[in-house]
Amino acid sequence: MDADFDDALQGVGRNGHRIMIWDGTEERQIEAHWGLKSRDTEIGQIPLLKSETARIENPCLILANEFGIRRDGKTLYAASLVTDIPFFCIAGVWQRGTRDWPDSFAALTVPAYADLEPYKDRHVAVVDPDDWYDWLEQARPPLDILKRFPEGSFTIMPPIQQSFAGLLGAA
Protein backbone atom coordinates (compact mmCIF):
# COMPACT_ATOMS: atom_id res chain seq x y z
CA MET A 1 0.00 0.00 0.00
CA ASP A 2 1.34 3.41 -0.94
CA ALA A 3 0.28 5.57 2.01
CA ASP A 4 0.80 9.31 1.68
CA PHE A 5 -0.14 10.98 4.93
CA ASP A 6 1.53 12.38 8.04
CA ASP A 7 2.56 9.06 9.48
CA ALA A 8 6.13 9.90 10.38
CA LEU A 9 5.31 11.68 13.61
CA GLN A 10 8.43 11.61 15.77
CA GLY A 11 6.98 11.76 19.22
CA VAL A 12 8.50 12.07 22.64
CA GLY A 13 7.88 8.95 24.72
CA ARG A 14 9.08 5.44 25.49
CA ASN A 15 6.24 3.00 24.77
CA GLY A 16 3.87 5.32 22.95
CA HIS A 17 3.66 8.99 22.23
CA ARG A 18 3.73 11.48 25.05
CA ILE A 19 0.68 13.71 25.10
CA MET A 20 -0.33 16.55 27.39
CA ILE A 21 -3.89 16.60 28.74
CA TRP A 22 -5.85 18.87 31.09
CA ASP A 23 -7.21 17.12 34.18
CA GLY A 24 -9.48 19.98 35.27
CA THR A 25 -6.94 21.81 37.40
CA GLU A 26 -3.58 21.40 35.66
CA GLU A 27 -1.85 19.84 32.69
CA ARG A 28 -0.28 16.43 32.95
CA GLN A 29 1.56 14.16 30.58
CA ILE A 30 0.64 10.58 29.71
CA GLU A 31 1.84 8.11 27.10
CA ALA A 32 -0.81 7.06 24.61
CA HIS A 33 -1.33 5.00 21.46
CA TRP A 34 -1.55 6.92 18.17
CA GLY A 35 -4.96 6.04 16.71
CA LEU A 36 -8.44 6.29 18.21
CA LYS A 37 -10.51 3.11 18.15
CA SER A 38 -12.99 3.22 15.30
CA ARG A 39 -16.57 2.02 15.62
CA ASP A 40 -16.15 0.60 12.11
CA THR A 41 -14.28 -2.71 12.38
CA GLU A 42 -13.08 -2.38 8.78
CA ILE A 43 -11.21 0.85 9.64
CA GLY A 44 -9.63 -0.34 12.87
CA GLN A 45 -8.16 2.92 14.12
CA ILE A 46 -8.26 6.62 13.27
CA PRO A 47 -4.87 8.40 13.37
CA LEU A 48 -5.91 11.75 11.82
CA LEU A 49 -8.99 13.98 11.97
CA LYS A 50 -9.78 17.04 9.88
CA SER A 51 -9.75 20.03 12.30
CA GLU A 52 -12.59 21.85 10.56
CA THR A 53 -15.05 18.99 11.12
CA ALA A 54 -13.70 17.15 14.20
CA ARG A 55 -15.68 17.18 17.43
CA ILE A 56 -13.12 18.34 19.98
CA GLU A 57 -14.26 17.24 23.43
CA ASN A 58 -10.99 16.01 24.92
CA PRO A 59 -8.19 18.14 23.47
CA CYS A 60 -4.60 17.09 23.92
CA LEU A 61 -1.19 18.27 22.78
CA ILE A 62 1.09 15.73 21.15
CA LEU A 63 4.72 16.38 22.02
CA ALA A 64 6.84 16.01 18.89
CA ASN A 65 10.19 16.74 17.34
CA GLU A 66 9.10 16.43 13.71
CA PHE A 67 6.39 15.21 11.34
CA GLY A 68 6.43 14.17 7.71
CA ILE A 69 5.71 11.47 5.19
CA ARG A 70 6.99 7.93 5.32
CA ARG A 71 6.30 5.61 2.40
CA ASP A 72 7.31 1.95 2.31
CA GLY A 73 9.49 2.46 5.39
CA LYS A 74 11.43 5.36 3.84
CA THR A 75 11.10 8.93 5.12
CA LEU A 76 10.36 11.24 2.20
CA TYR A 77 10.59 14.36 4.35
CA ALA A 78 10.47 15.50 7.94
CA ALA A 79 9.35 18.97 9.02
CA SER A 80 10.36 20.63 12.30
CA LEU A 81 9.24 23.91 13.83
CA VAL A 82 12.05 26.46 14.08
CA THR A 83 12.10 27.06 17.85
CA ASP A 84 14.44 27.35 20.84
CA ILE A 85 12.51 24.77 22.87
CA PRO A 86 13.37 21.06 22.53
CA PHE A 87 9.96 20.03 21.14
CA PHE A 88 6.74 21.45 19.73
CA CYS A 89 3.11 20.43 20.14
CA ILE A 90 0.55 19.15 17.67
CA ALA A 91 -3.18 19.56 18.27
CA GLY A 92 -5.04 16.36 18.97
CA VAL A 93 -7.97 14.74 20.70
CA TRP A 94 -7.67 11.81 23.08
CA GLN A 95 -9.76 9.03 24.60
CA ARG A 96 -9.30 7.27 27.89
CA GLY A 97 -8.42 3.60 27.52
CA THR A 98 -10.82 0.72 27.95
CA ARG A 99 -10.30 -2.97 28.58
CA ASP A 100 -9.70 -3.61 24.88
CA TRP A 101 -8.05 -0.34 23.75
CA PRO A 102 -5.31 1.77 25.41
CA ASP A 103 -5.37 5.50 26.10
CA SER A 104 -5.17 6.88 22.56
CA PHE A 105 -5.21 10.01 20.45
CA ALA A 106 -5.68 11.29 16.92
CA ALA A 107 -3.79 14.24 15.49
CA LEU A 108 -5.76 17.05 13.87
CA THR A 109 -4.96 18.21 10.35
CA VAL A 110 -5.12 21.68 8.80
CA PRO A 111 -4.61 23.16 5.32
CA ALA A 112 -0.88 23.20 4.59
CA TYR A 113 1.30 25.98 5.98
CA ALA A 114 3.31 28.11 3.54
CA ASP A 115 6.50 26.03 3.95
CA LEU A 116 4.66 22.82 2.99
CA GLU A 117 2.02 24.18 0.62
CA PRO A 118 3.95 23.36 -2.58
CA TYR A 119 4.06 19.68 -1.55
CA LYS A 120 0.97 18.87 0.52
CA ASP A 121 -2.64 19.95 0.82
CA ARG A 122 -2.94 19.13 4.54
CA HIS A 123 -0.76 18.07 7.47
CA VAL A 124 -0.88 17.89 11.26
CA ALA A 125 -1.81 21.09 13.12
CA VAL A 126 1.04 22.60 15.12
CA VAL A 127 -0.03 24.75 18.07
CA ASP A 128 1.90 27.94 18.85
CA PRO A 129 3.52 27.63 22.32
CA ASP A 130 1.64 30.76 23.46
CA ASP A 131 -1.64 28.90 22.79
CA TRP A 132 -0.90 25.56 24.48
CA TYR A 133 -2.95 26.23 27.62
CA ASP A 134 -5.82 27.80 25.69
CA TRP A 135 -5.97 24.62 23.58
CA LEU A 136 -5.97 22.30 26.59
CA GLU A 137 -8.49 24.36 28.56
CA GLN A 138 -10.67 25.04 25.50
CA ALA A 139 -10.47 28.75 26.37
CA ARG A 140 -11.02 29.81 22.72
CA PRO A 141 -12.60 28.26 19.64
CA PRO A 142 -10.28 25.60 18.18
CA LEU A 143 -10.03 27.17 14.73
CA ASP A 144 -8.90 30.48 16.31
CA ILE A 145 -6.01 28.60 17.94
CA LEU A 146 -5.05 26.53 14.89
CA LYS A 147 -3.72 29.45 12.90
CA ARG A 148 -1.27 29.32 10.00
CA PHE A 149 2.42 29.70 10.67
CA PRO A 150 4.26 32.20 8.43
CA GLU A 151 6.71 31.09 5.76
CA GLY A 152 10.09 30.16 7.22
CA SER A 153 8.61 28.68 10.43
CA PHE A 154 9.59 25.10 9.51
CA THR A 155 12.74 23.38 8.36
CA ILE A 156 12.20 20.48 5.97
CA MET A 157 14.71 17.63 5.73
CA PRO A 158 15.62 16.43 3.26
CA PRO A 159 14.61 19.38 1.10
CA ILE A 160 11.78 18.27 -1.17
CA GLN A 161 12.54 18.34 -4.91
CA GLN A 162 9.68 19.82 -6.92
CA SER A 163 10.35 17.77 -10.06
CA PHE A 164 12.49 15.08 -11.62
CA ALA A 165 14.40 17.82 -13.45
CA GLY A 166 15.34 19.28 -10.06
CA LEU A 167 16.78 15.94 -9.04
CA LEU A 168 18.87 15.77 -12.25
CA GLY A 169 20.21 19.27 -11.66
CA ALA A 170 21.40 18.25 -8.18
CA ALA A 171 23.64 15.46 -9.56
C-alpha positions in Angstrom: 0.0 0.0 0.0 1.3 3.4 -0.9 0.3 5.6 2.0 0.8 9.3 1.7 -0.1 11.0 4.9 1.5 12.4 8.0 2.6 9.1 9.5 6.1 9.9 10.4 5.3 11.7 13.6 8.4 11.6 15.8 7.0 11.8 19.2 8.5 12.1 22.6 7.9 8.9 24.7 9.1 5.4 25.5 6.2 3.0 24.8 3.9 5.3 23.0 3.7 9.0 22.2 3.7 11.5 25.1 0.7 13.7 25.1 -0.3 16.6 27.4 -3.9 16.6 28.7 -5.8 18.9 31.1 -7.2 17.1 34.2 -9.5 20.0 35.3 -6.9 21.8 37.4 -3.6 21.4 35.7 -1.9 19.8 32.7 -0.3 16.4 33.0 1.6 14.2 30.6 0.6 10.6 29.7 1.8 8.1 27.1 -0.8 7.1 24.6 -1.3 5.0 21.5 -1.6 6.9 18.2 -5.0 6.0 16.7 -8.4 6.3 18.2 -10.5 3.1 18.1 -13.0 3.2 15.3 -16.6 2.0 15.6 -16.1 0.6 12.1 -14.3 -2.7 12.4 -13.1 -2.4 8.8 -11.2 0.9 9.6 -9.6 -0.3 12.9 -8.2 2.9 14.1 -8.3 6.6 13.3 -4.9 8.4 13.4 -5.9 11.7 11.8 -9.0 14.0 12.0 -9.8 17.0 9.9 -9.8 20.0 12.3 -12.6 21.8 10.6 -15.0 19.0 11.1 -13.7 17.2 14.2 -15.7 17.2 17.4 -13.1 18.3 20.0 -14.3 17.2 23.4 -11.0 16.0 24.9 -8.2 18.1 23.5 -4.6 17.1 23.9 -1.2 18.3 22.8 1.1 15.7 21.1 4.7 16.4 22.0 6.8 16.0 18.9 10.2 16.7 17.3 9.1 16.4 13.7 6.4 15.2 11.3 6.4 14.2 7.7 5.7 11.5 5.2 7.0 7.9 5.3 6.3 5.6 2.4 7.3 2.0 2.3 9.5 2.5 5.4 11.4 5.4 3.8 11.1 8.9 5.1 10.4 11.2 2.2 10.6 14.4 4.3 10.5 15.5 7.9 9.3 19.0 9.0 10.4 20.6 12.3 9.2 23.9 13.8 12.0 26.5 14.1 12.1 27.1 17.9 14.4 27.3 20.8 12.5 24.8 22.9 13.4 21.1 22.5 10.0 20.0 21.1 6.7 21.4 19.7 3.1 20.4 20.1 0.5 19.2 17.7 -3.2 19.6 18.3 -5.0 16.4 19.0 -8.0 14.7 20.7 -7.7 11.8 23.1 -9.8 9.0 24.6 -9.3 7.3 27.9 -8.4 3.6 27.5 -10.8 0.7 28.0 -10.3 -3.0 28.6 -9.7 -3.6 24.9 -8.0 -0.3 23.7 -5.3 1.8 25.4 -5.4 5.5 26.1 -5.2 6.9 22.6 -5.2 10.0 20.4 -5.7 11.3 16.9 -3.8 14.2 15.5 -5.8 17.0 13.9 -5.0 18.2 10.4 -5.1 21.7 8.8 -4.6 23.2 5.3 -0.9 23.2 4.6 1.3 26.0 6.0 3.3 28.1 3.5 6.5 26.0 3.9 4.7 22.8 3.0 2.0 24.2 0.6 3.9 23.4 -2.6 4.1 19.7 -1.6 1.0 18.9 0.5 -2.6 19.9 0.8 -2.9 19.1 4.5 -0.8 18.1 7.5 -0.9 17.9 11.3 -1.8 21.1 13.1 1.0 22.6 15.1 0.0 24.8 18.1 1.9 27.9 18.8 3.5 27.6 22.3 1.6 30.8 23.5 -1.6 28.9 22.8 -0.9 25.6 24.5 -2.9 26.2 27.6 -5.8 27.8 25.7 -6.0 24.6 23.6 -6.0 22.3 26.6 -8.5 24.4 28.6 -10.7 25.0 25.5 -10.5 28.7 26.4 -11.0 29.8 22.7 -12.6 28.3 19.6 -10.3 25.6 18.2 -10.0 27.2 14.7 -8.9 30.5 16.3 -6.0 28.6 17.9 -5.1 26.5 14.9 -3.7 29.4 12.9 -1.3 29.3 10.0 2.4 29.7 10.7 4.3 32.2 8.4 6.7 31.1 5.8 10.1 30.2 7.2 8.6 28.7 10.4 9.6 25.1 9.5 12.7 23.4 8.4 12.2 20.5 6.0 14.7 17.6 5.7 15.6 16.4 3.3 14.6 19.4 1.1 11.8 18.3 -1.2 12.5 18.3 -4.9 9.7 19.8 -6.9 10.4 17.8 -10.1 12.5 15.1 -11.6 14.4 17.8 -13.5 15.3 19.3 -10.1 16.8 15.9 -9.0 18.9 15.8 -12.2 20.2 19.3 -11.7 21.4 18.3 -8.2 23.6 15.5 -9.6 
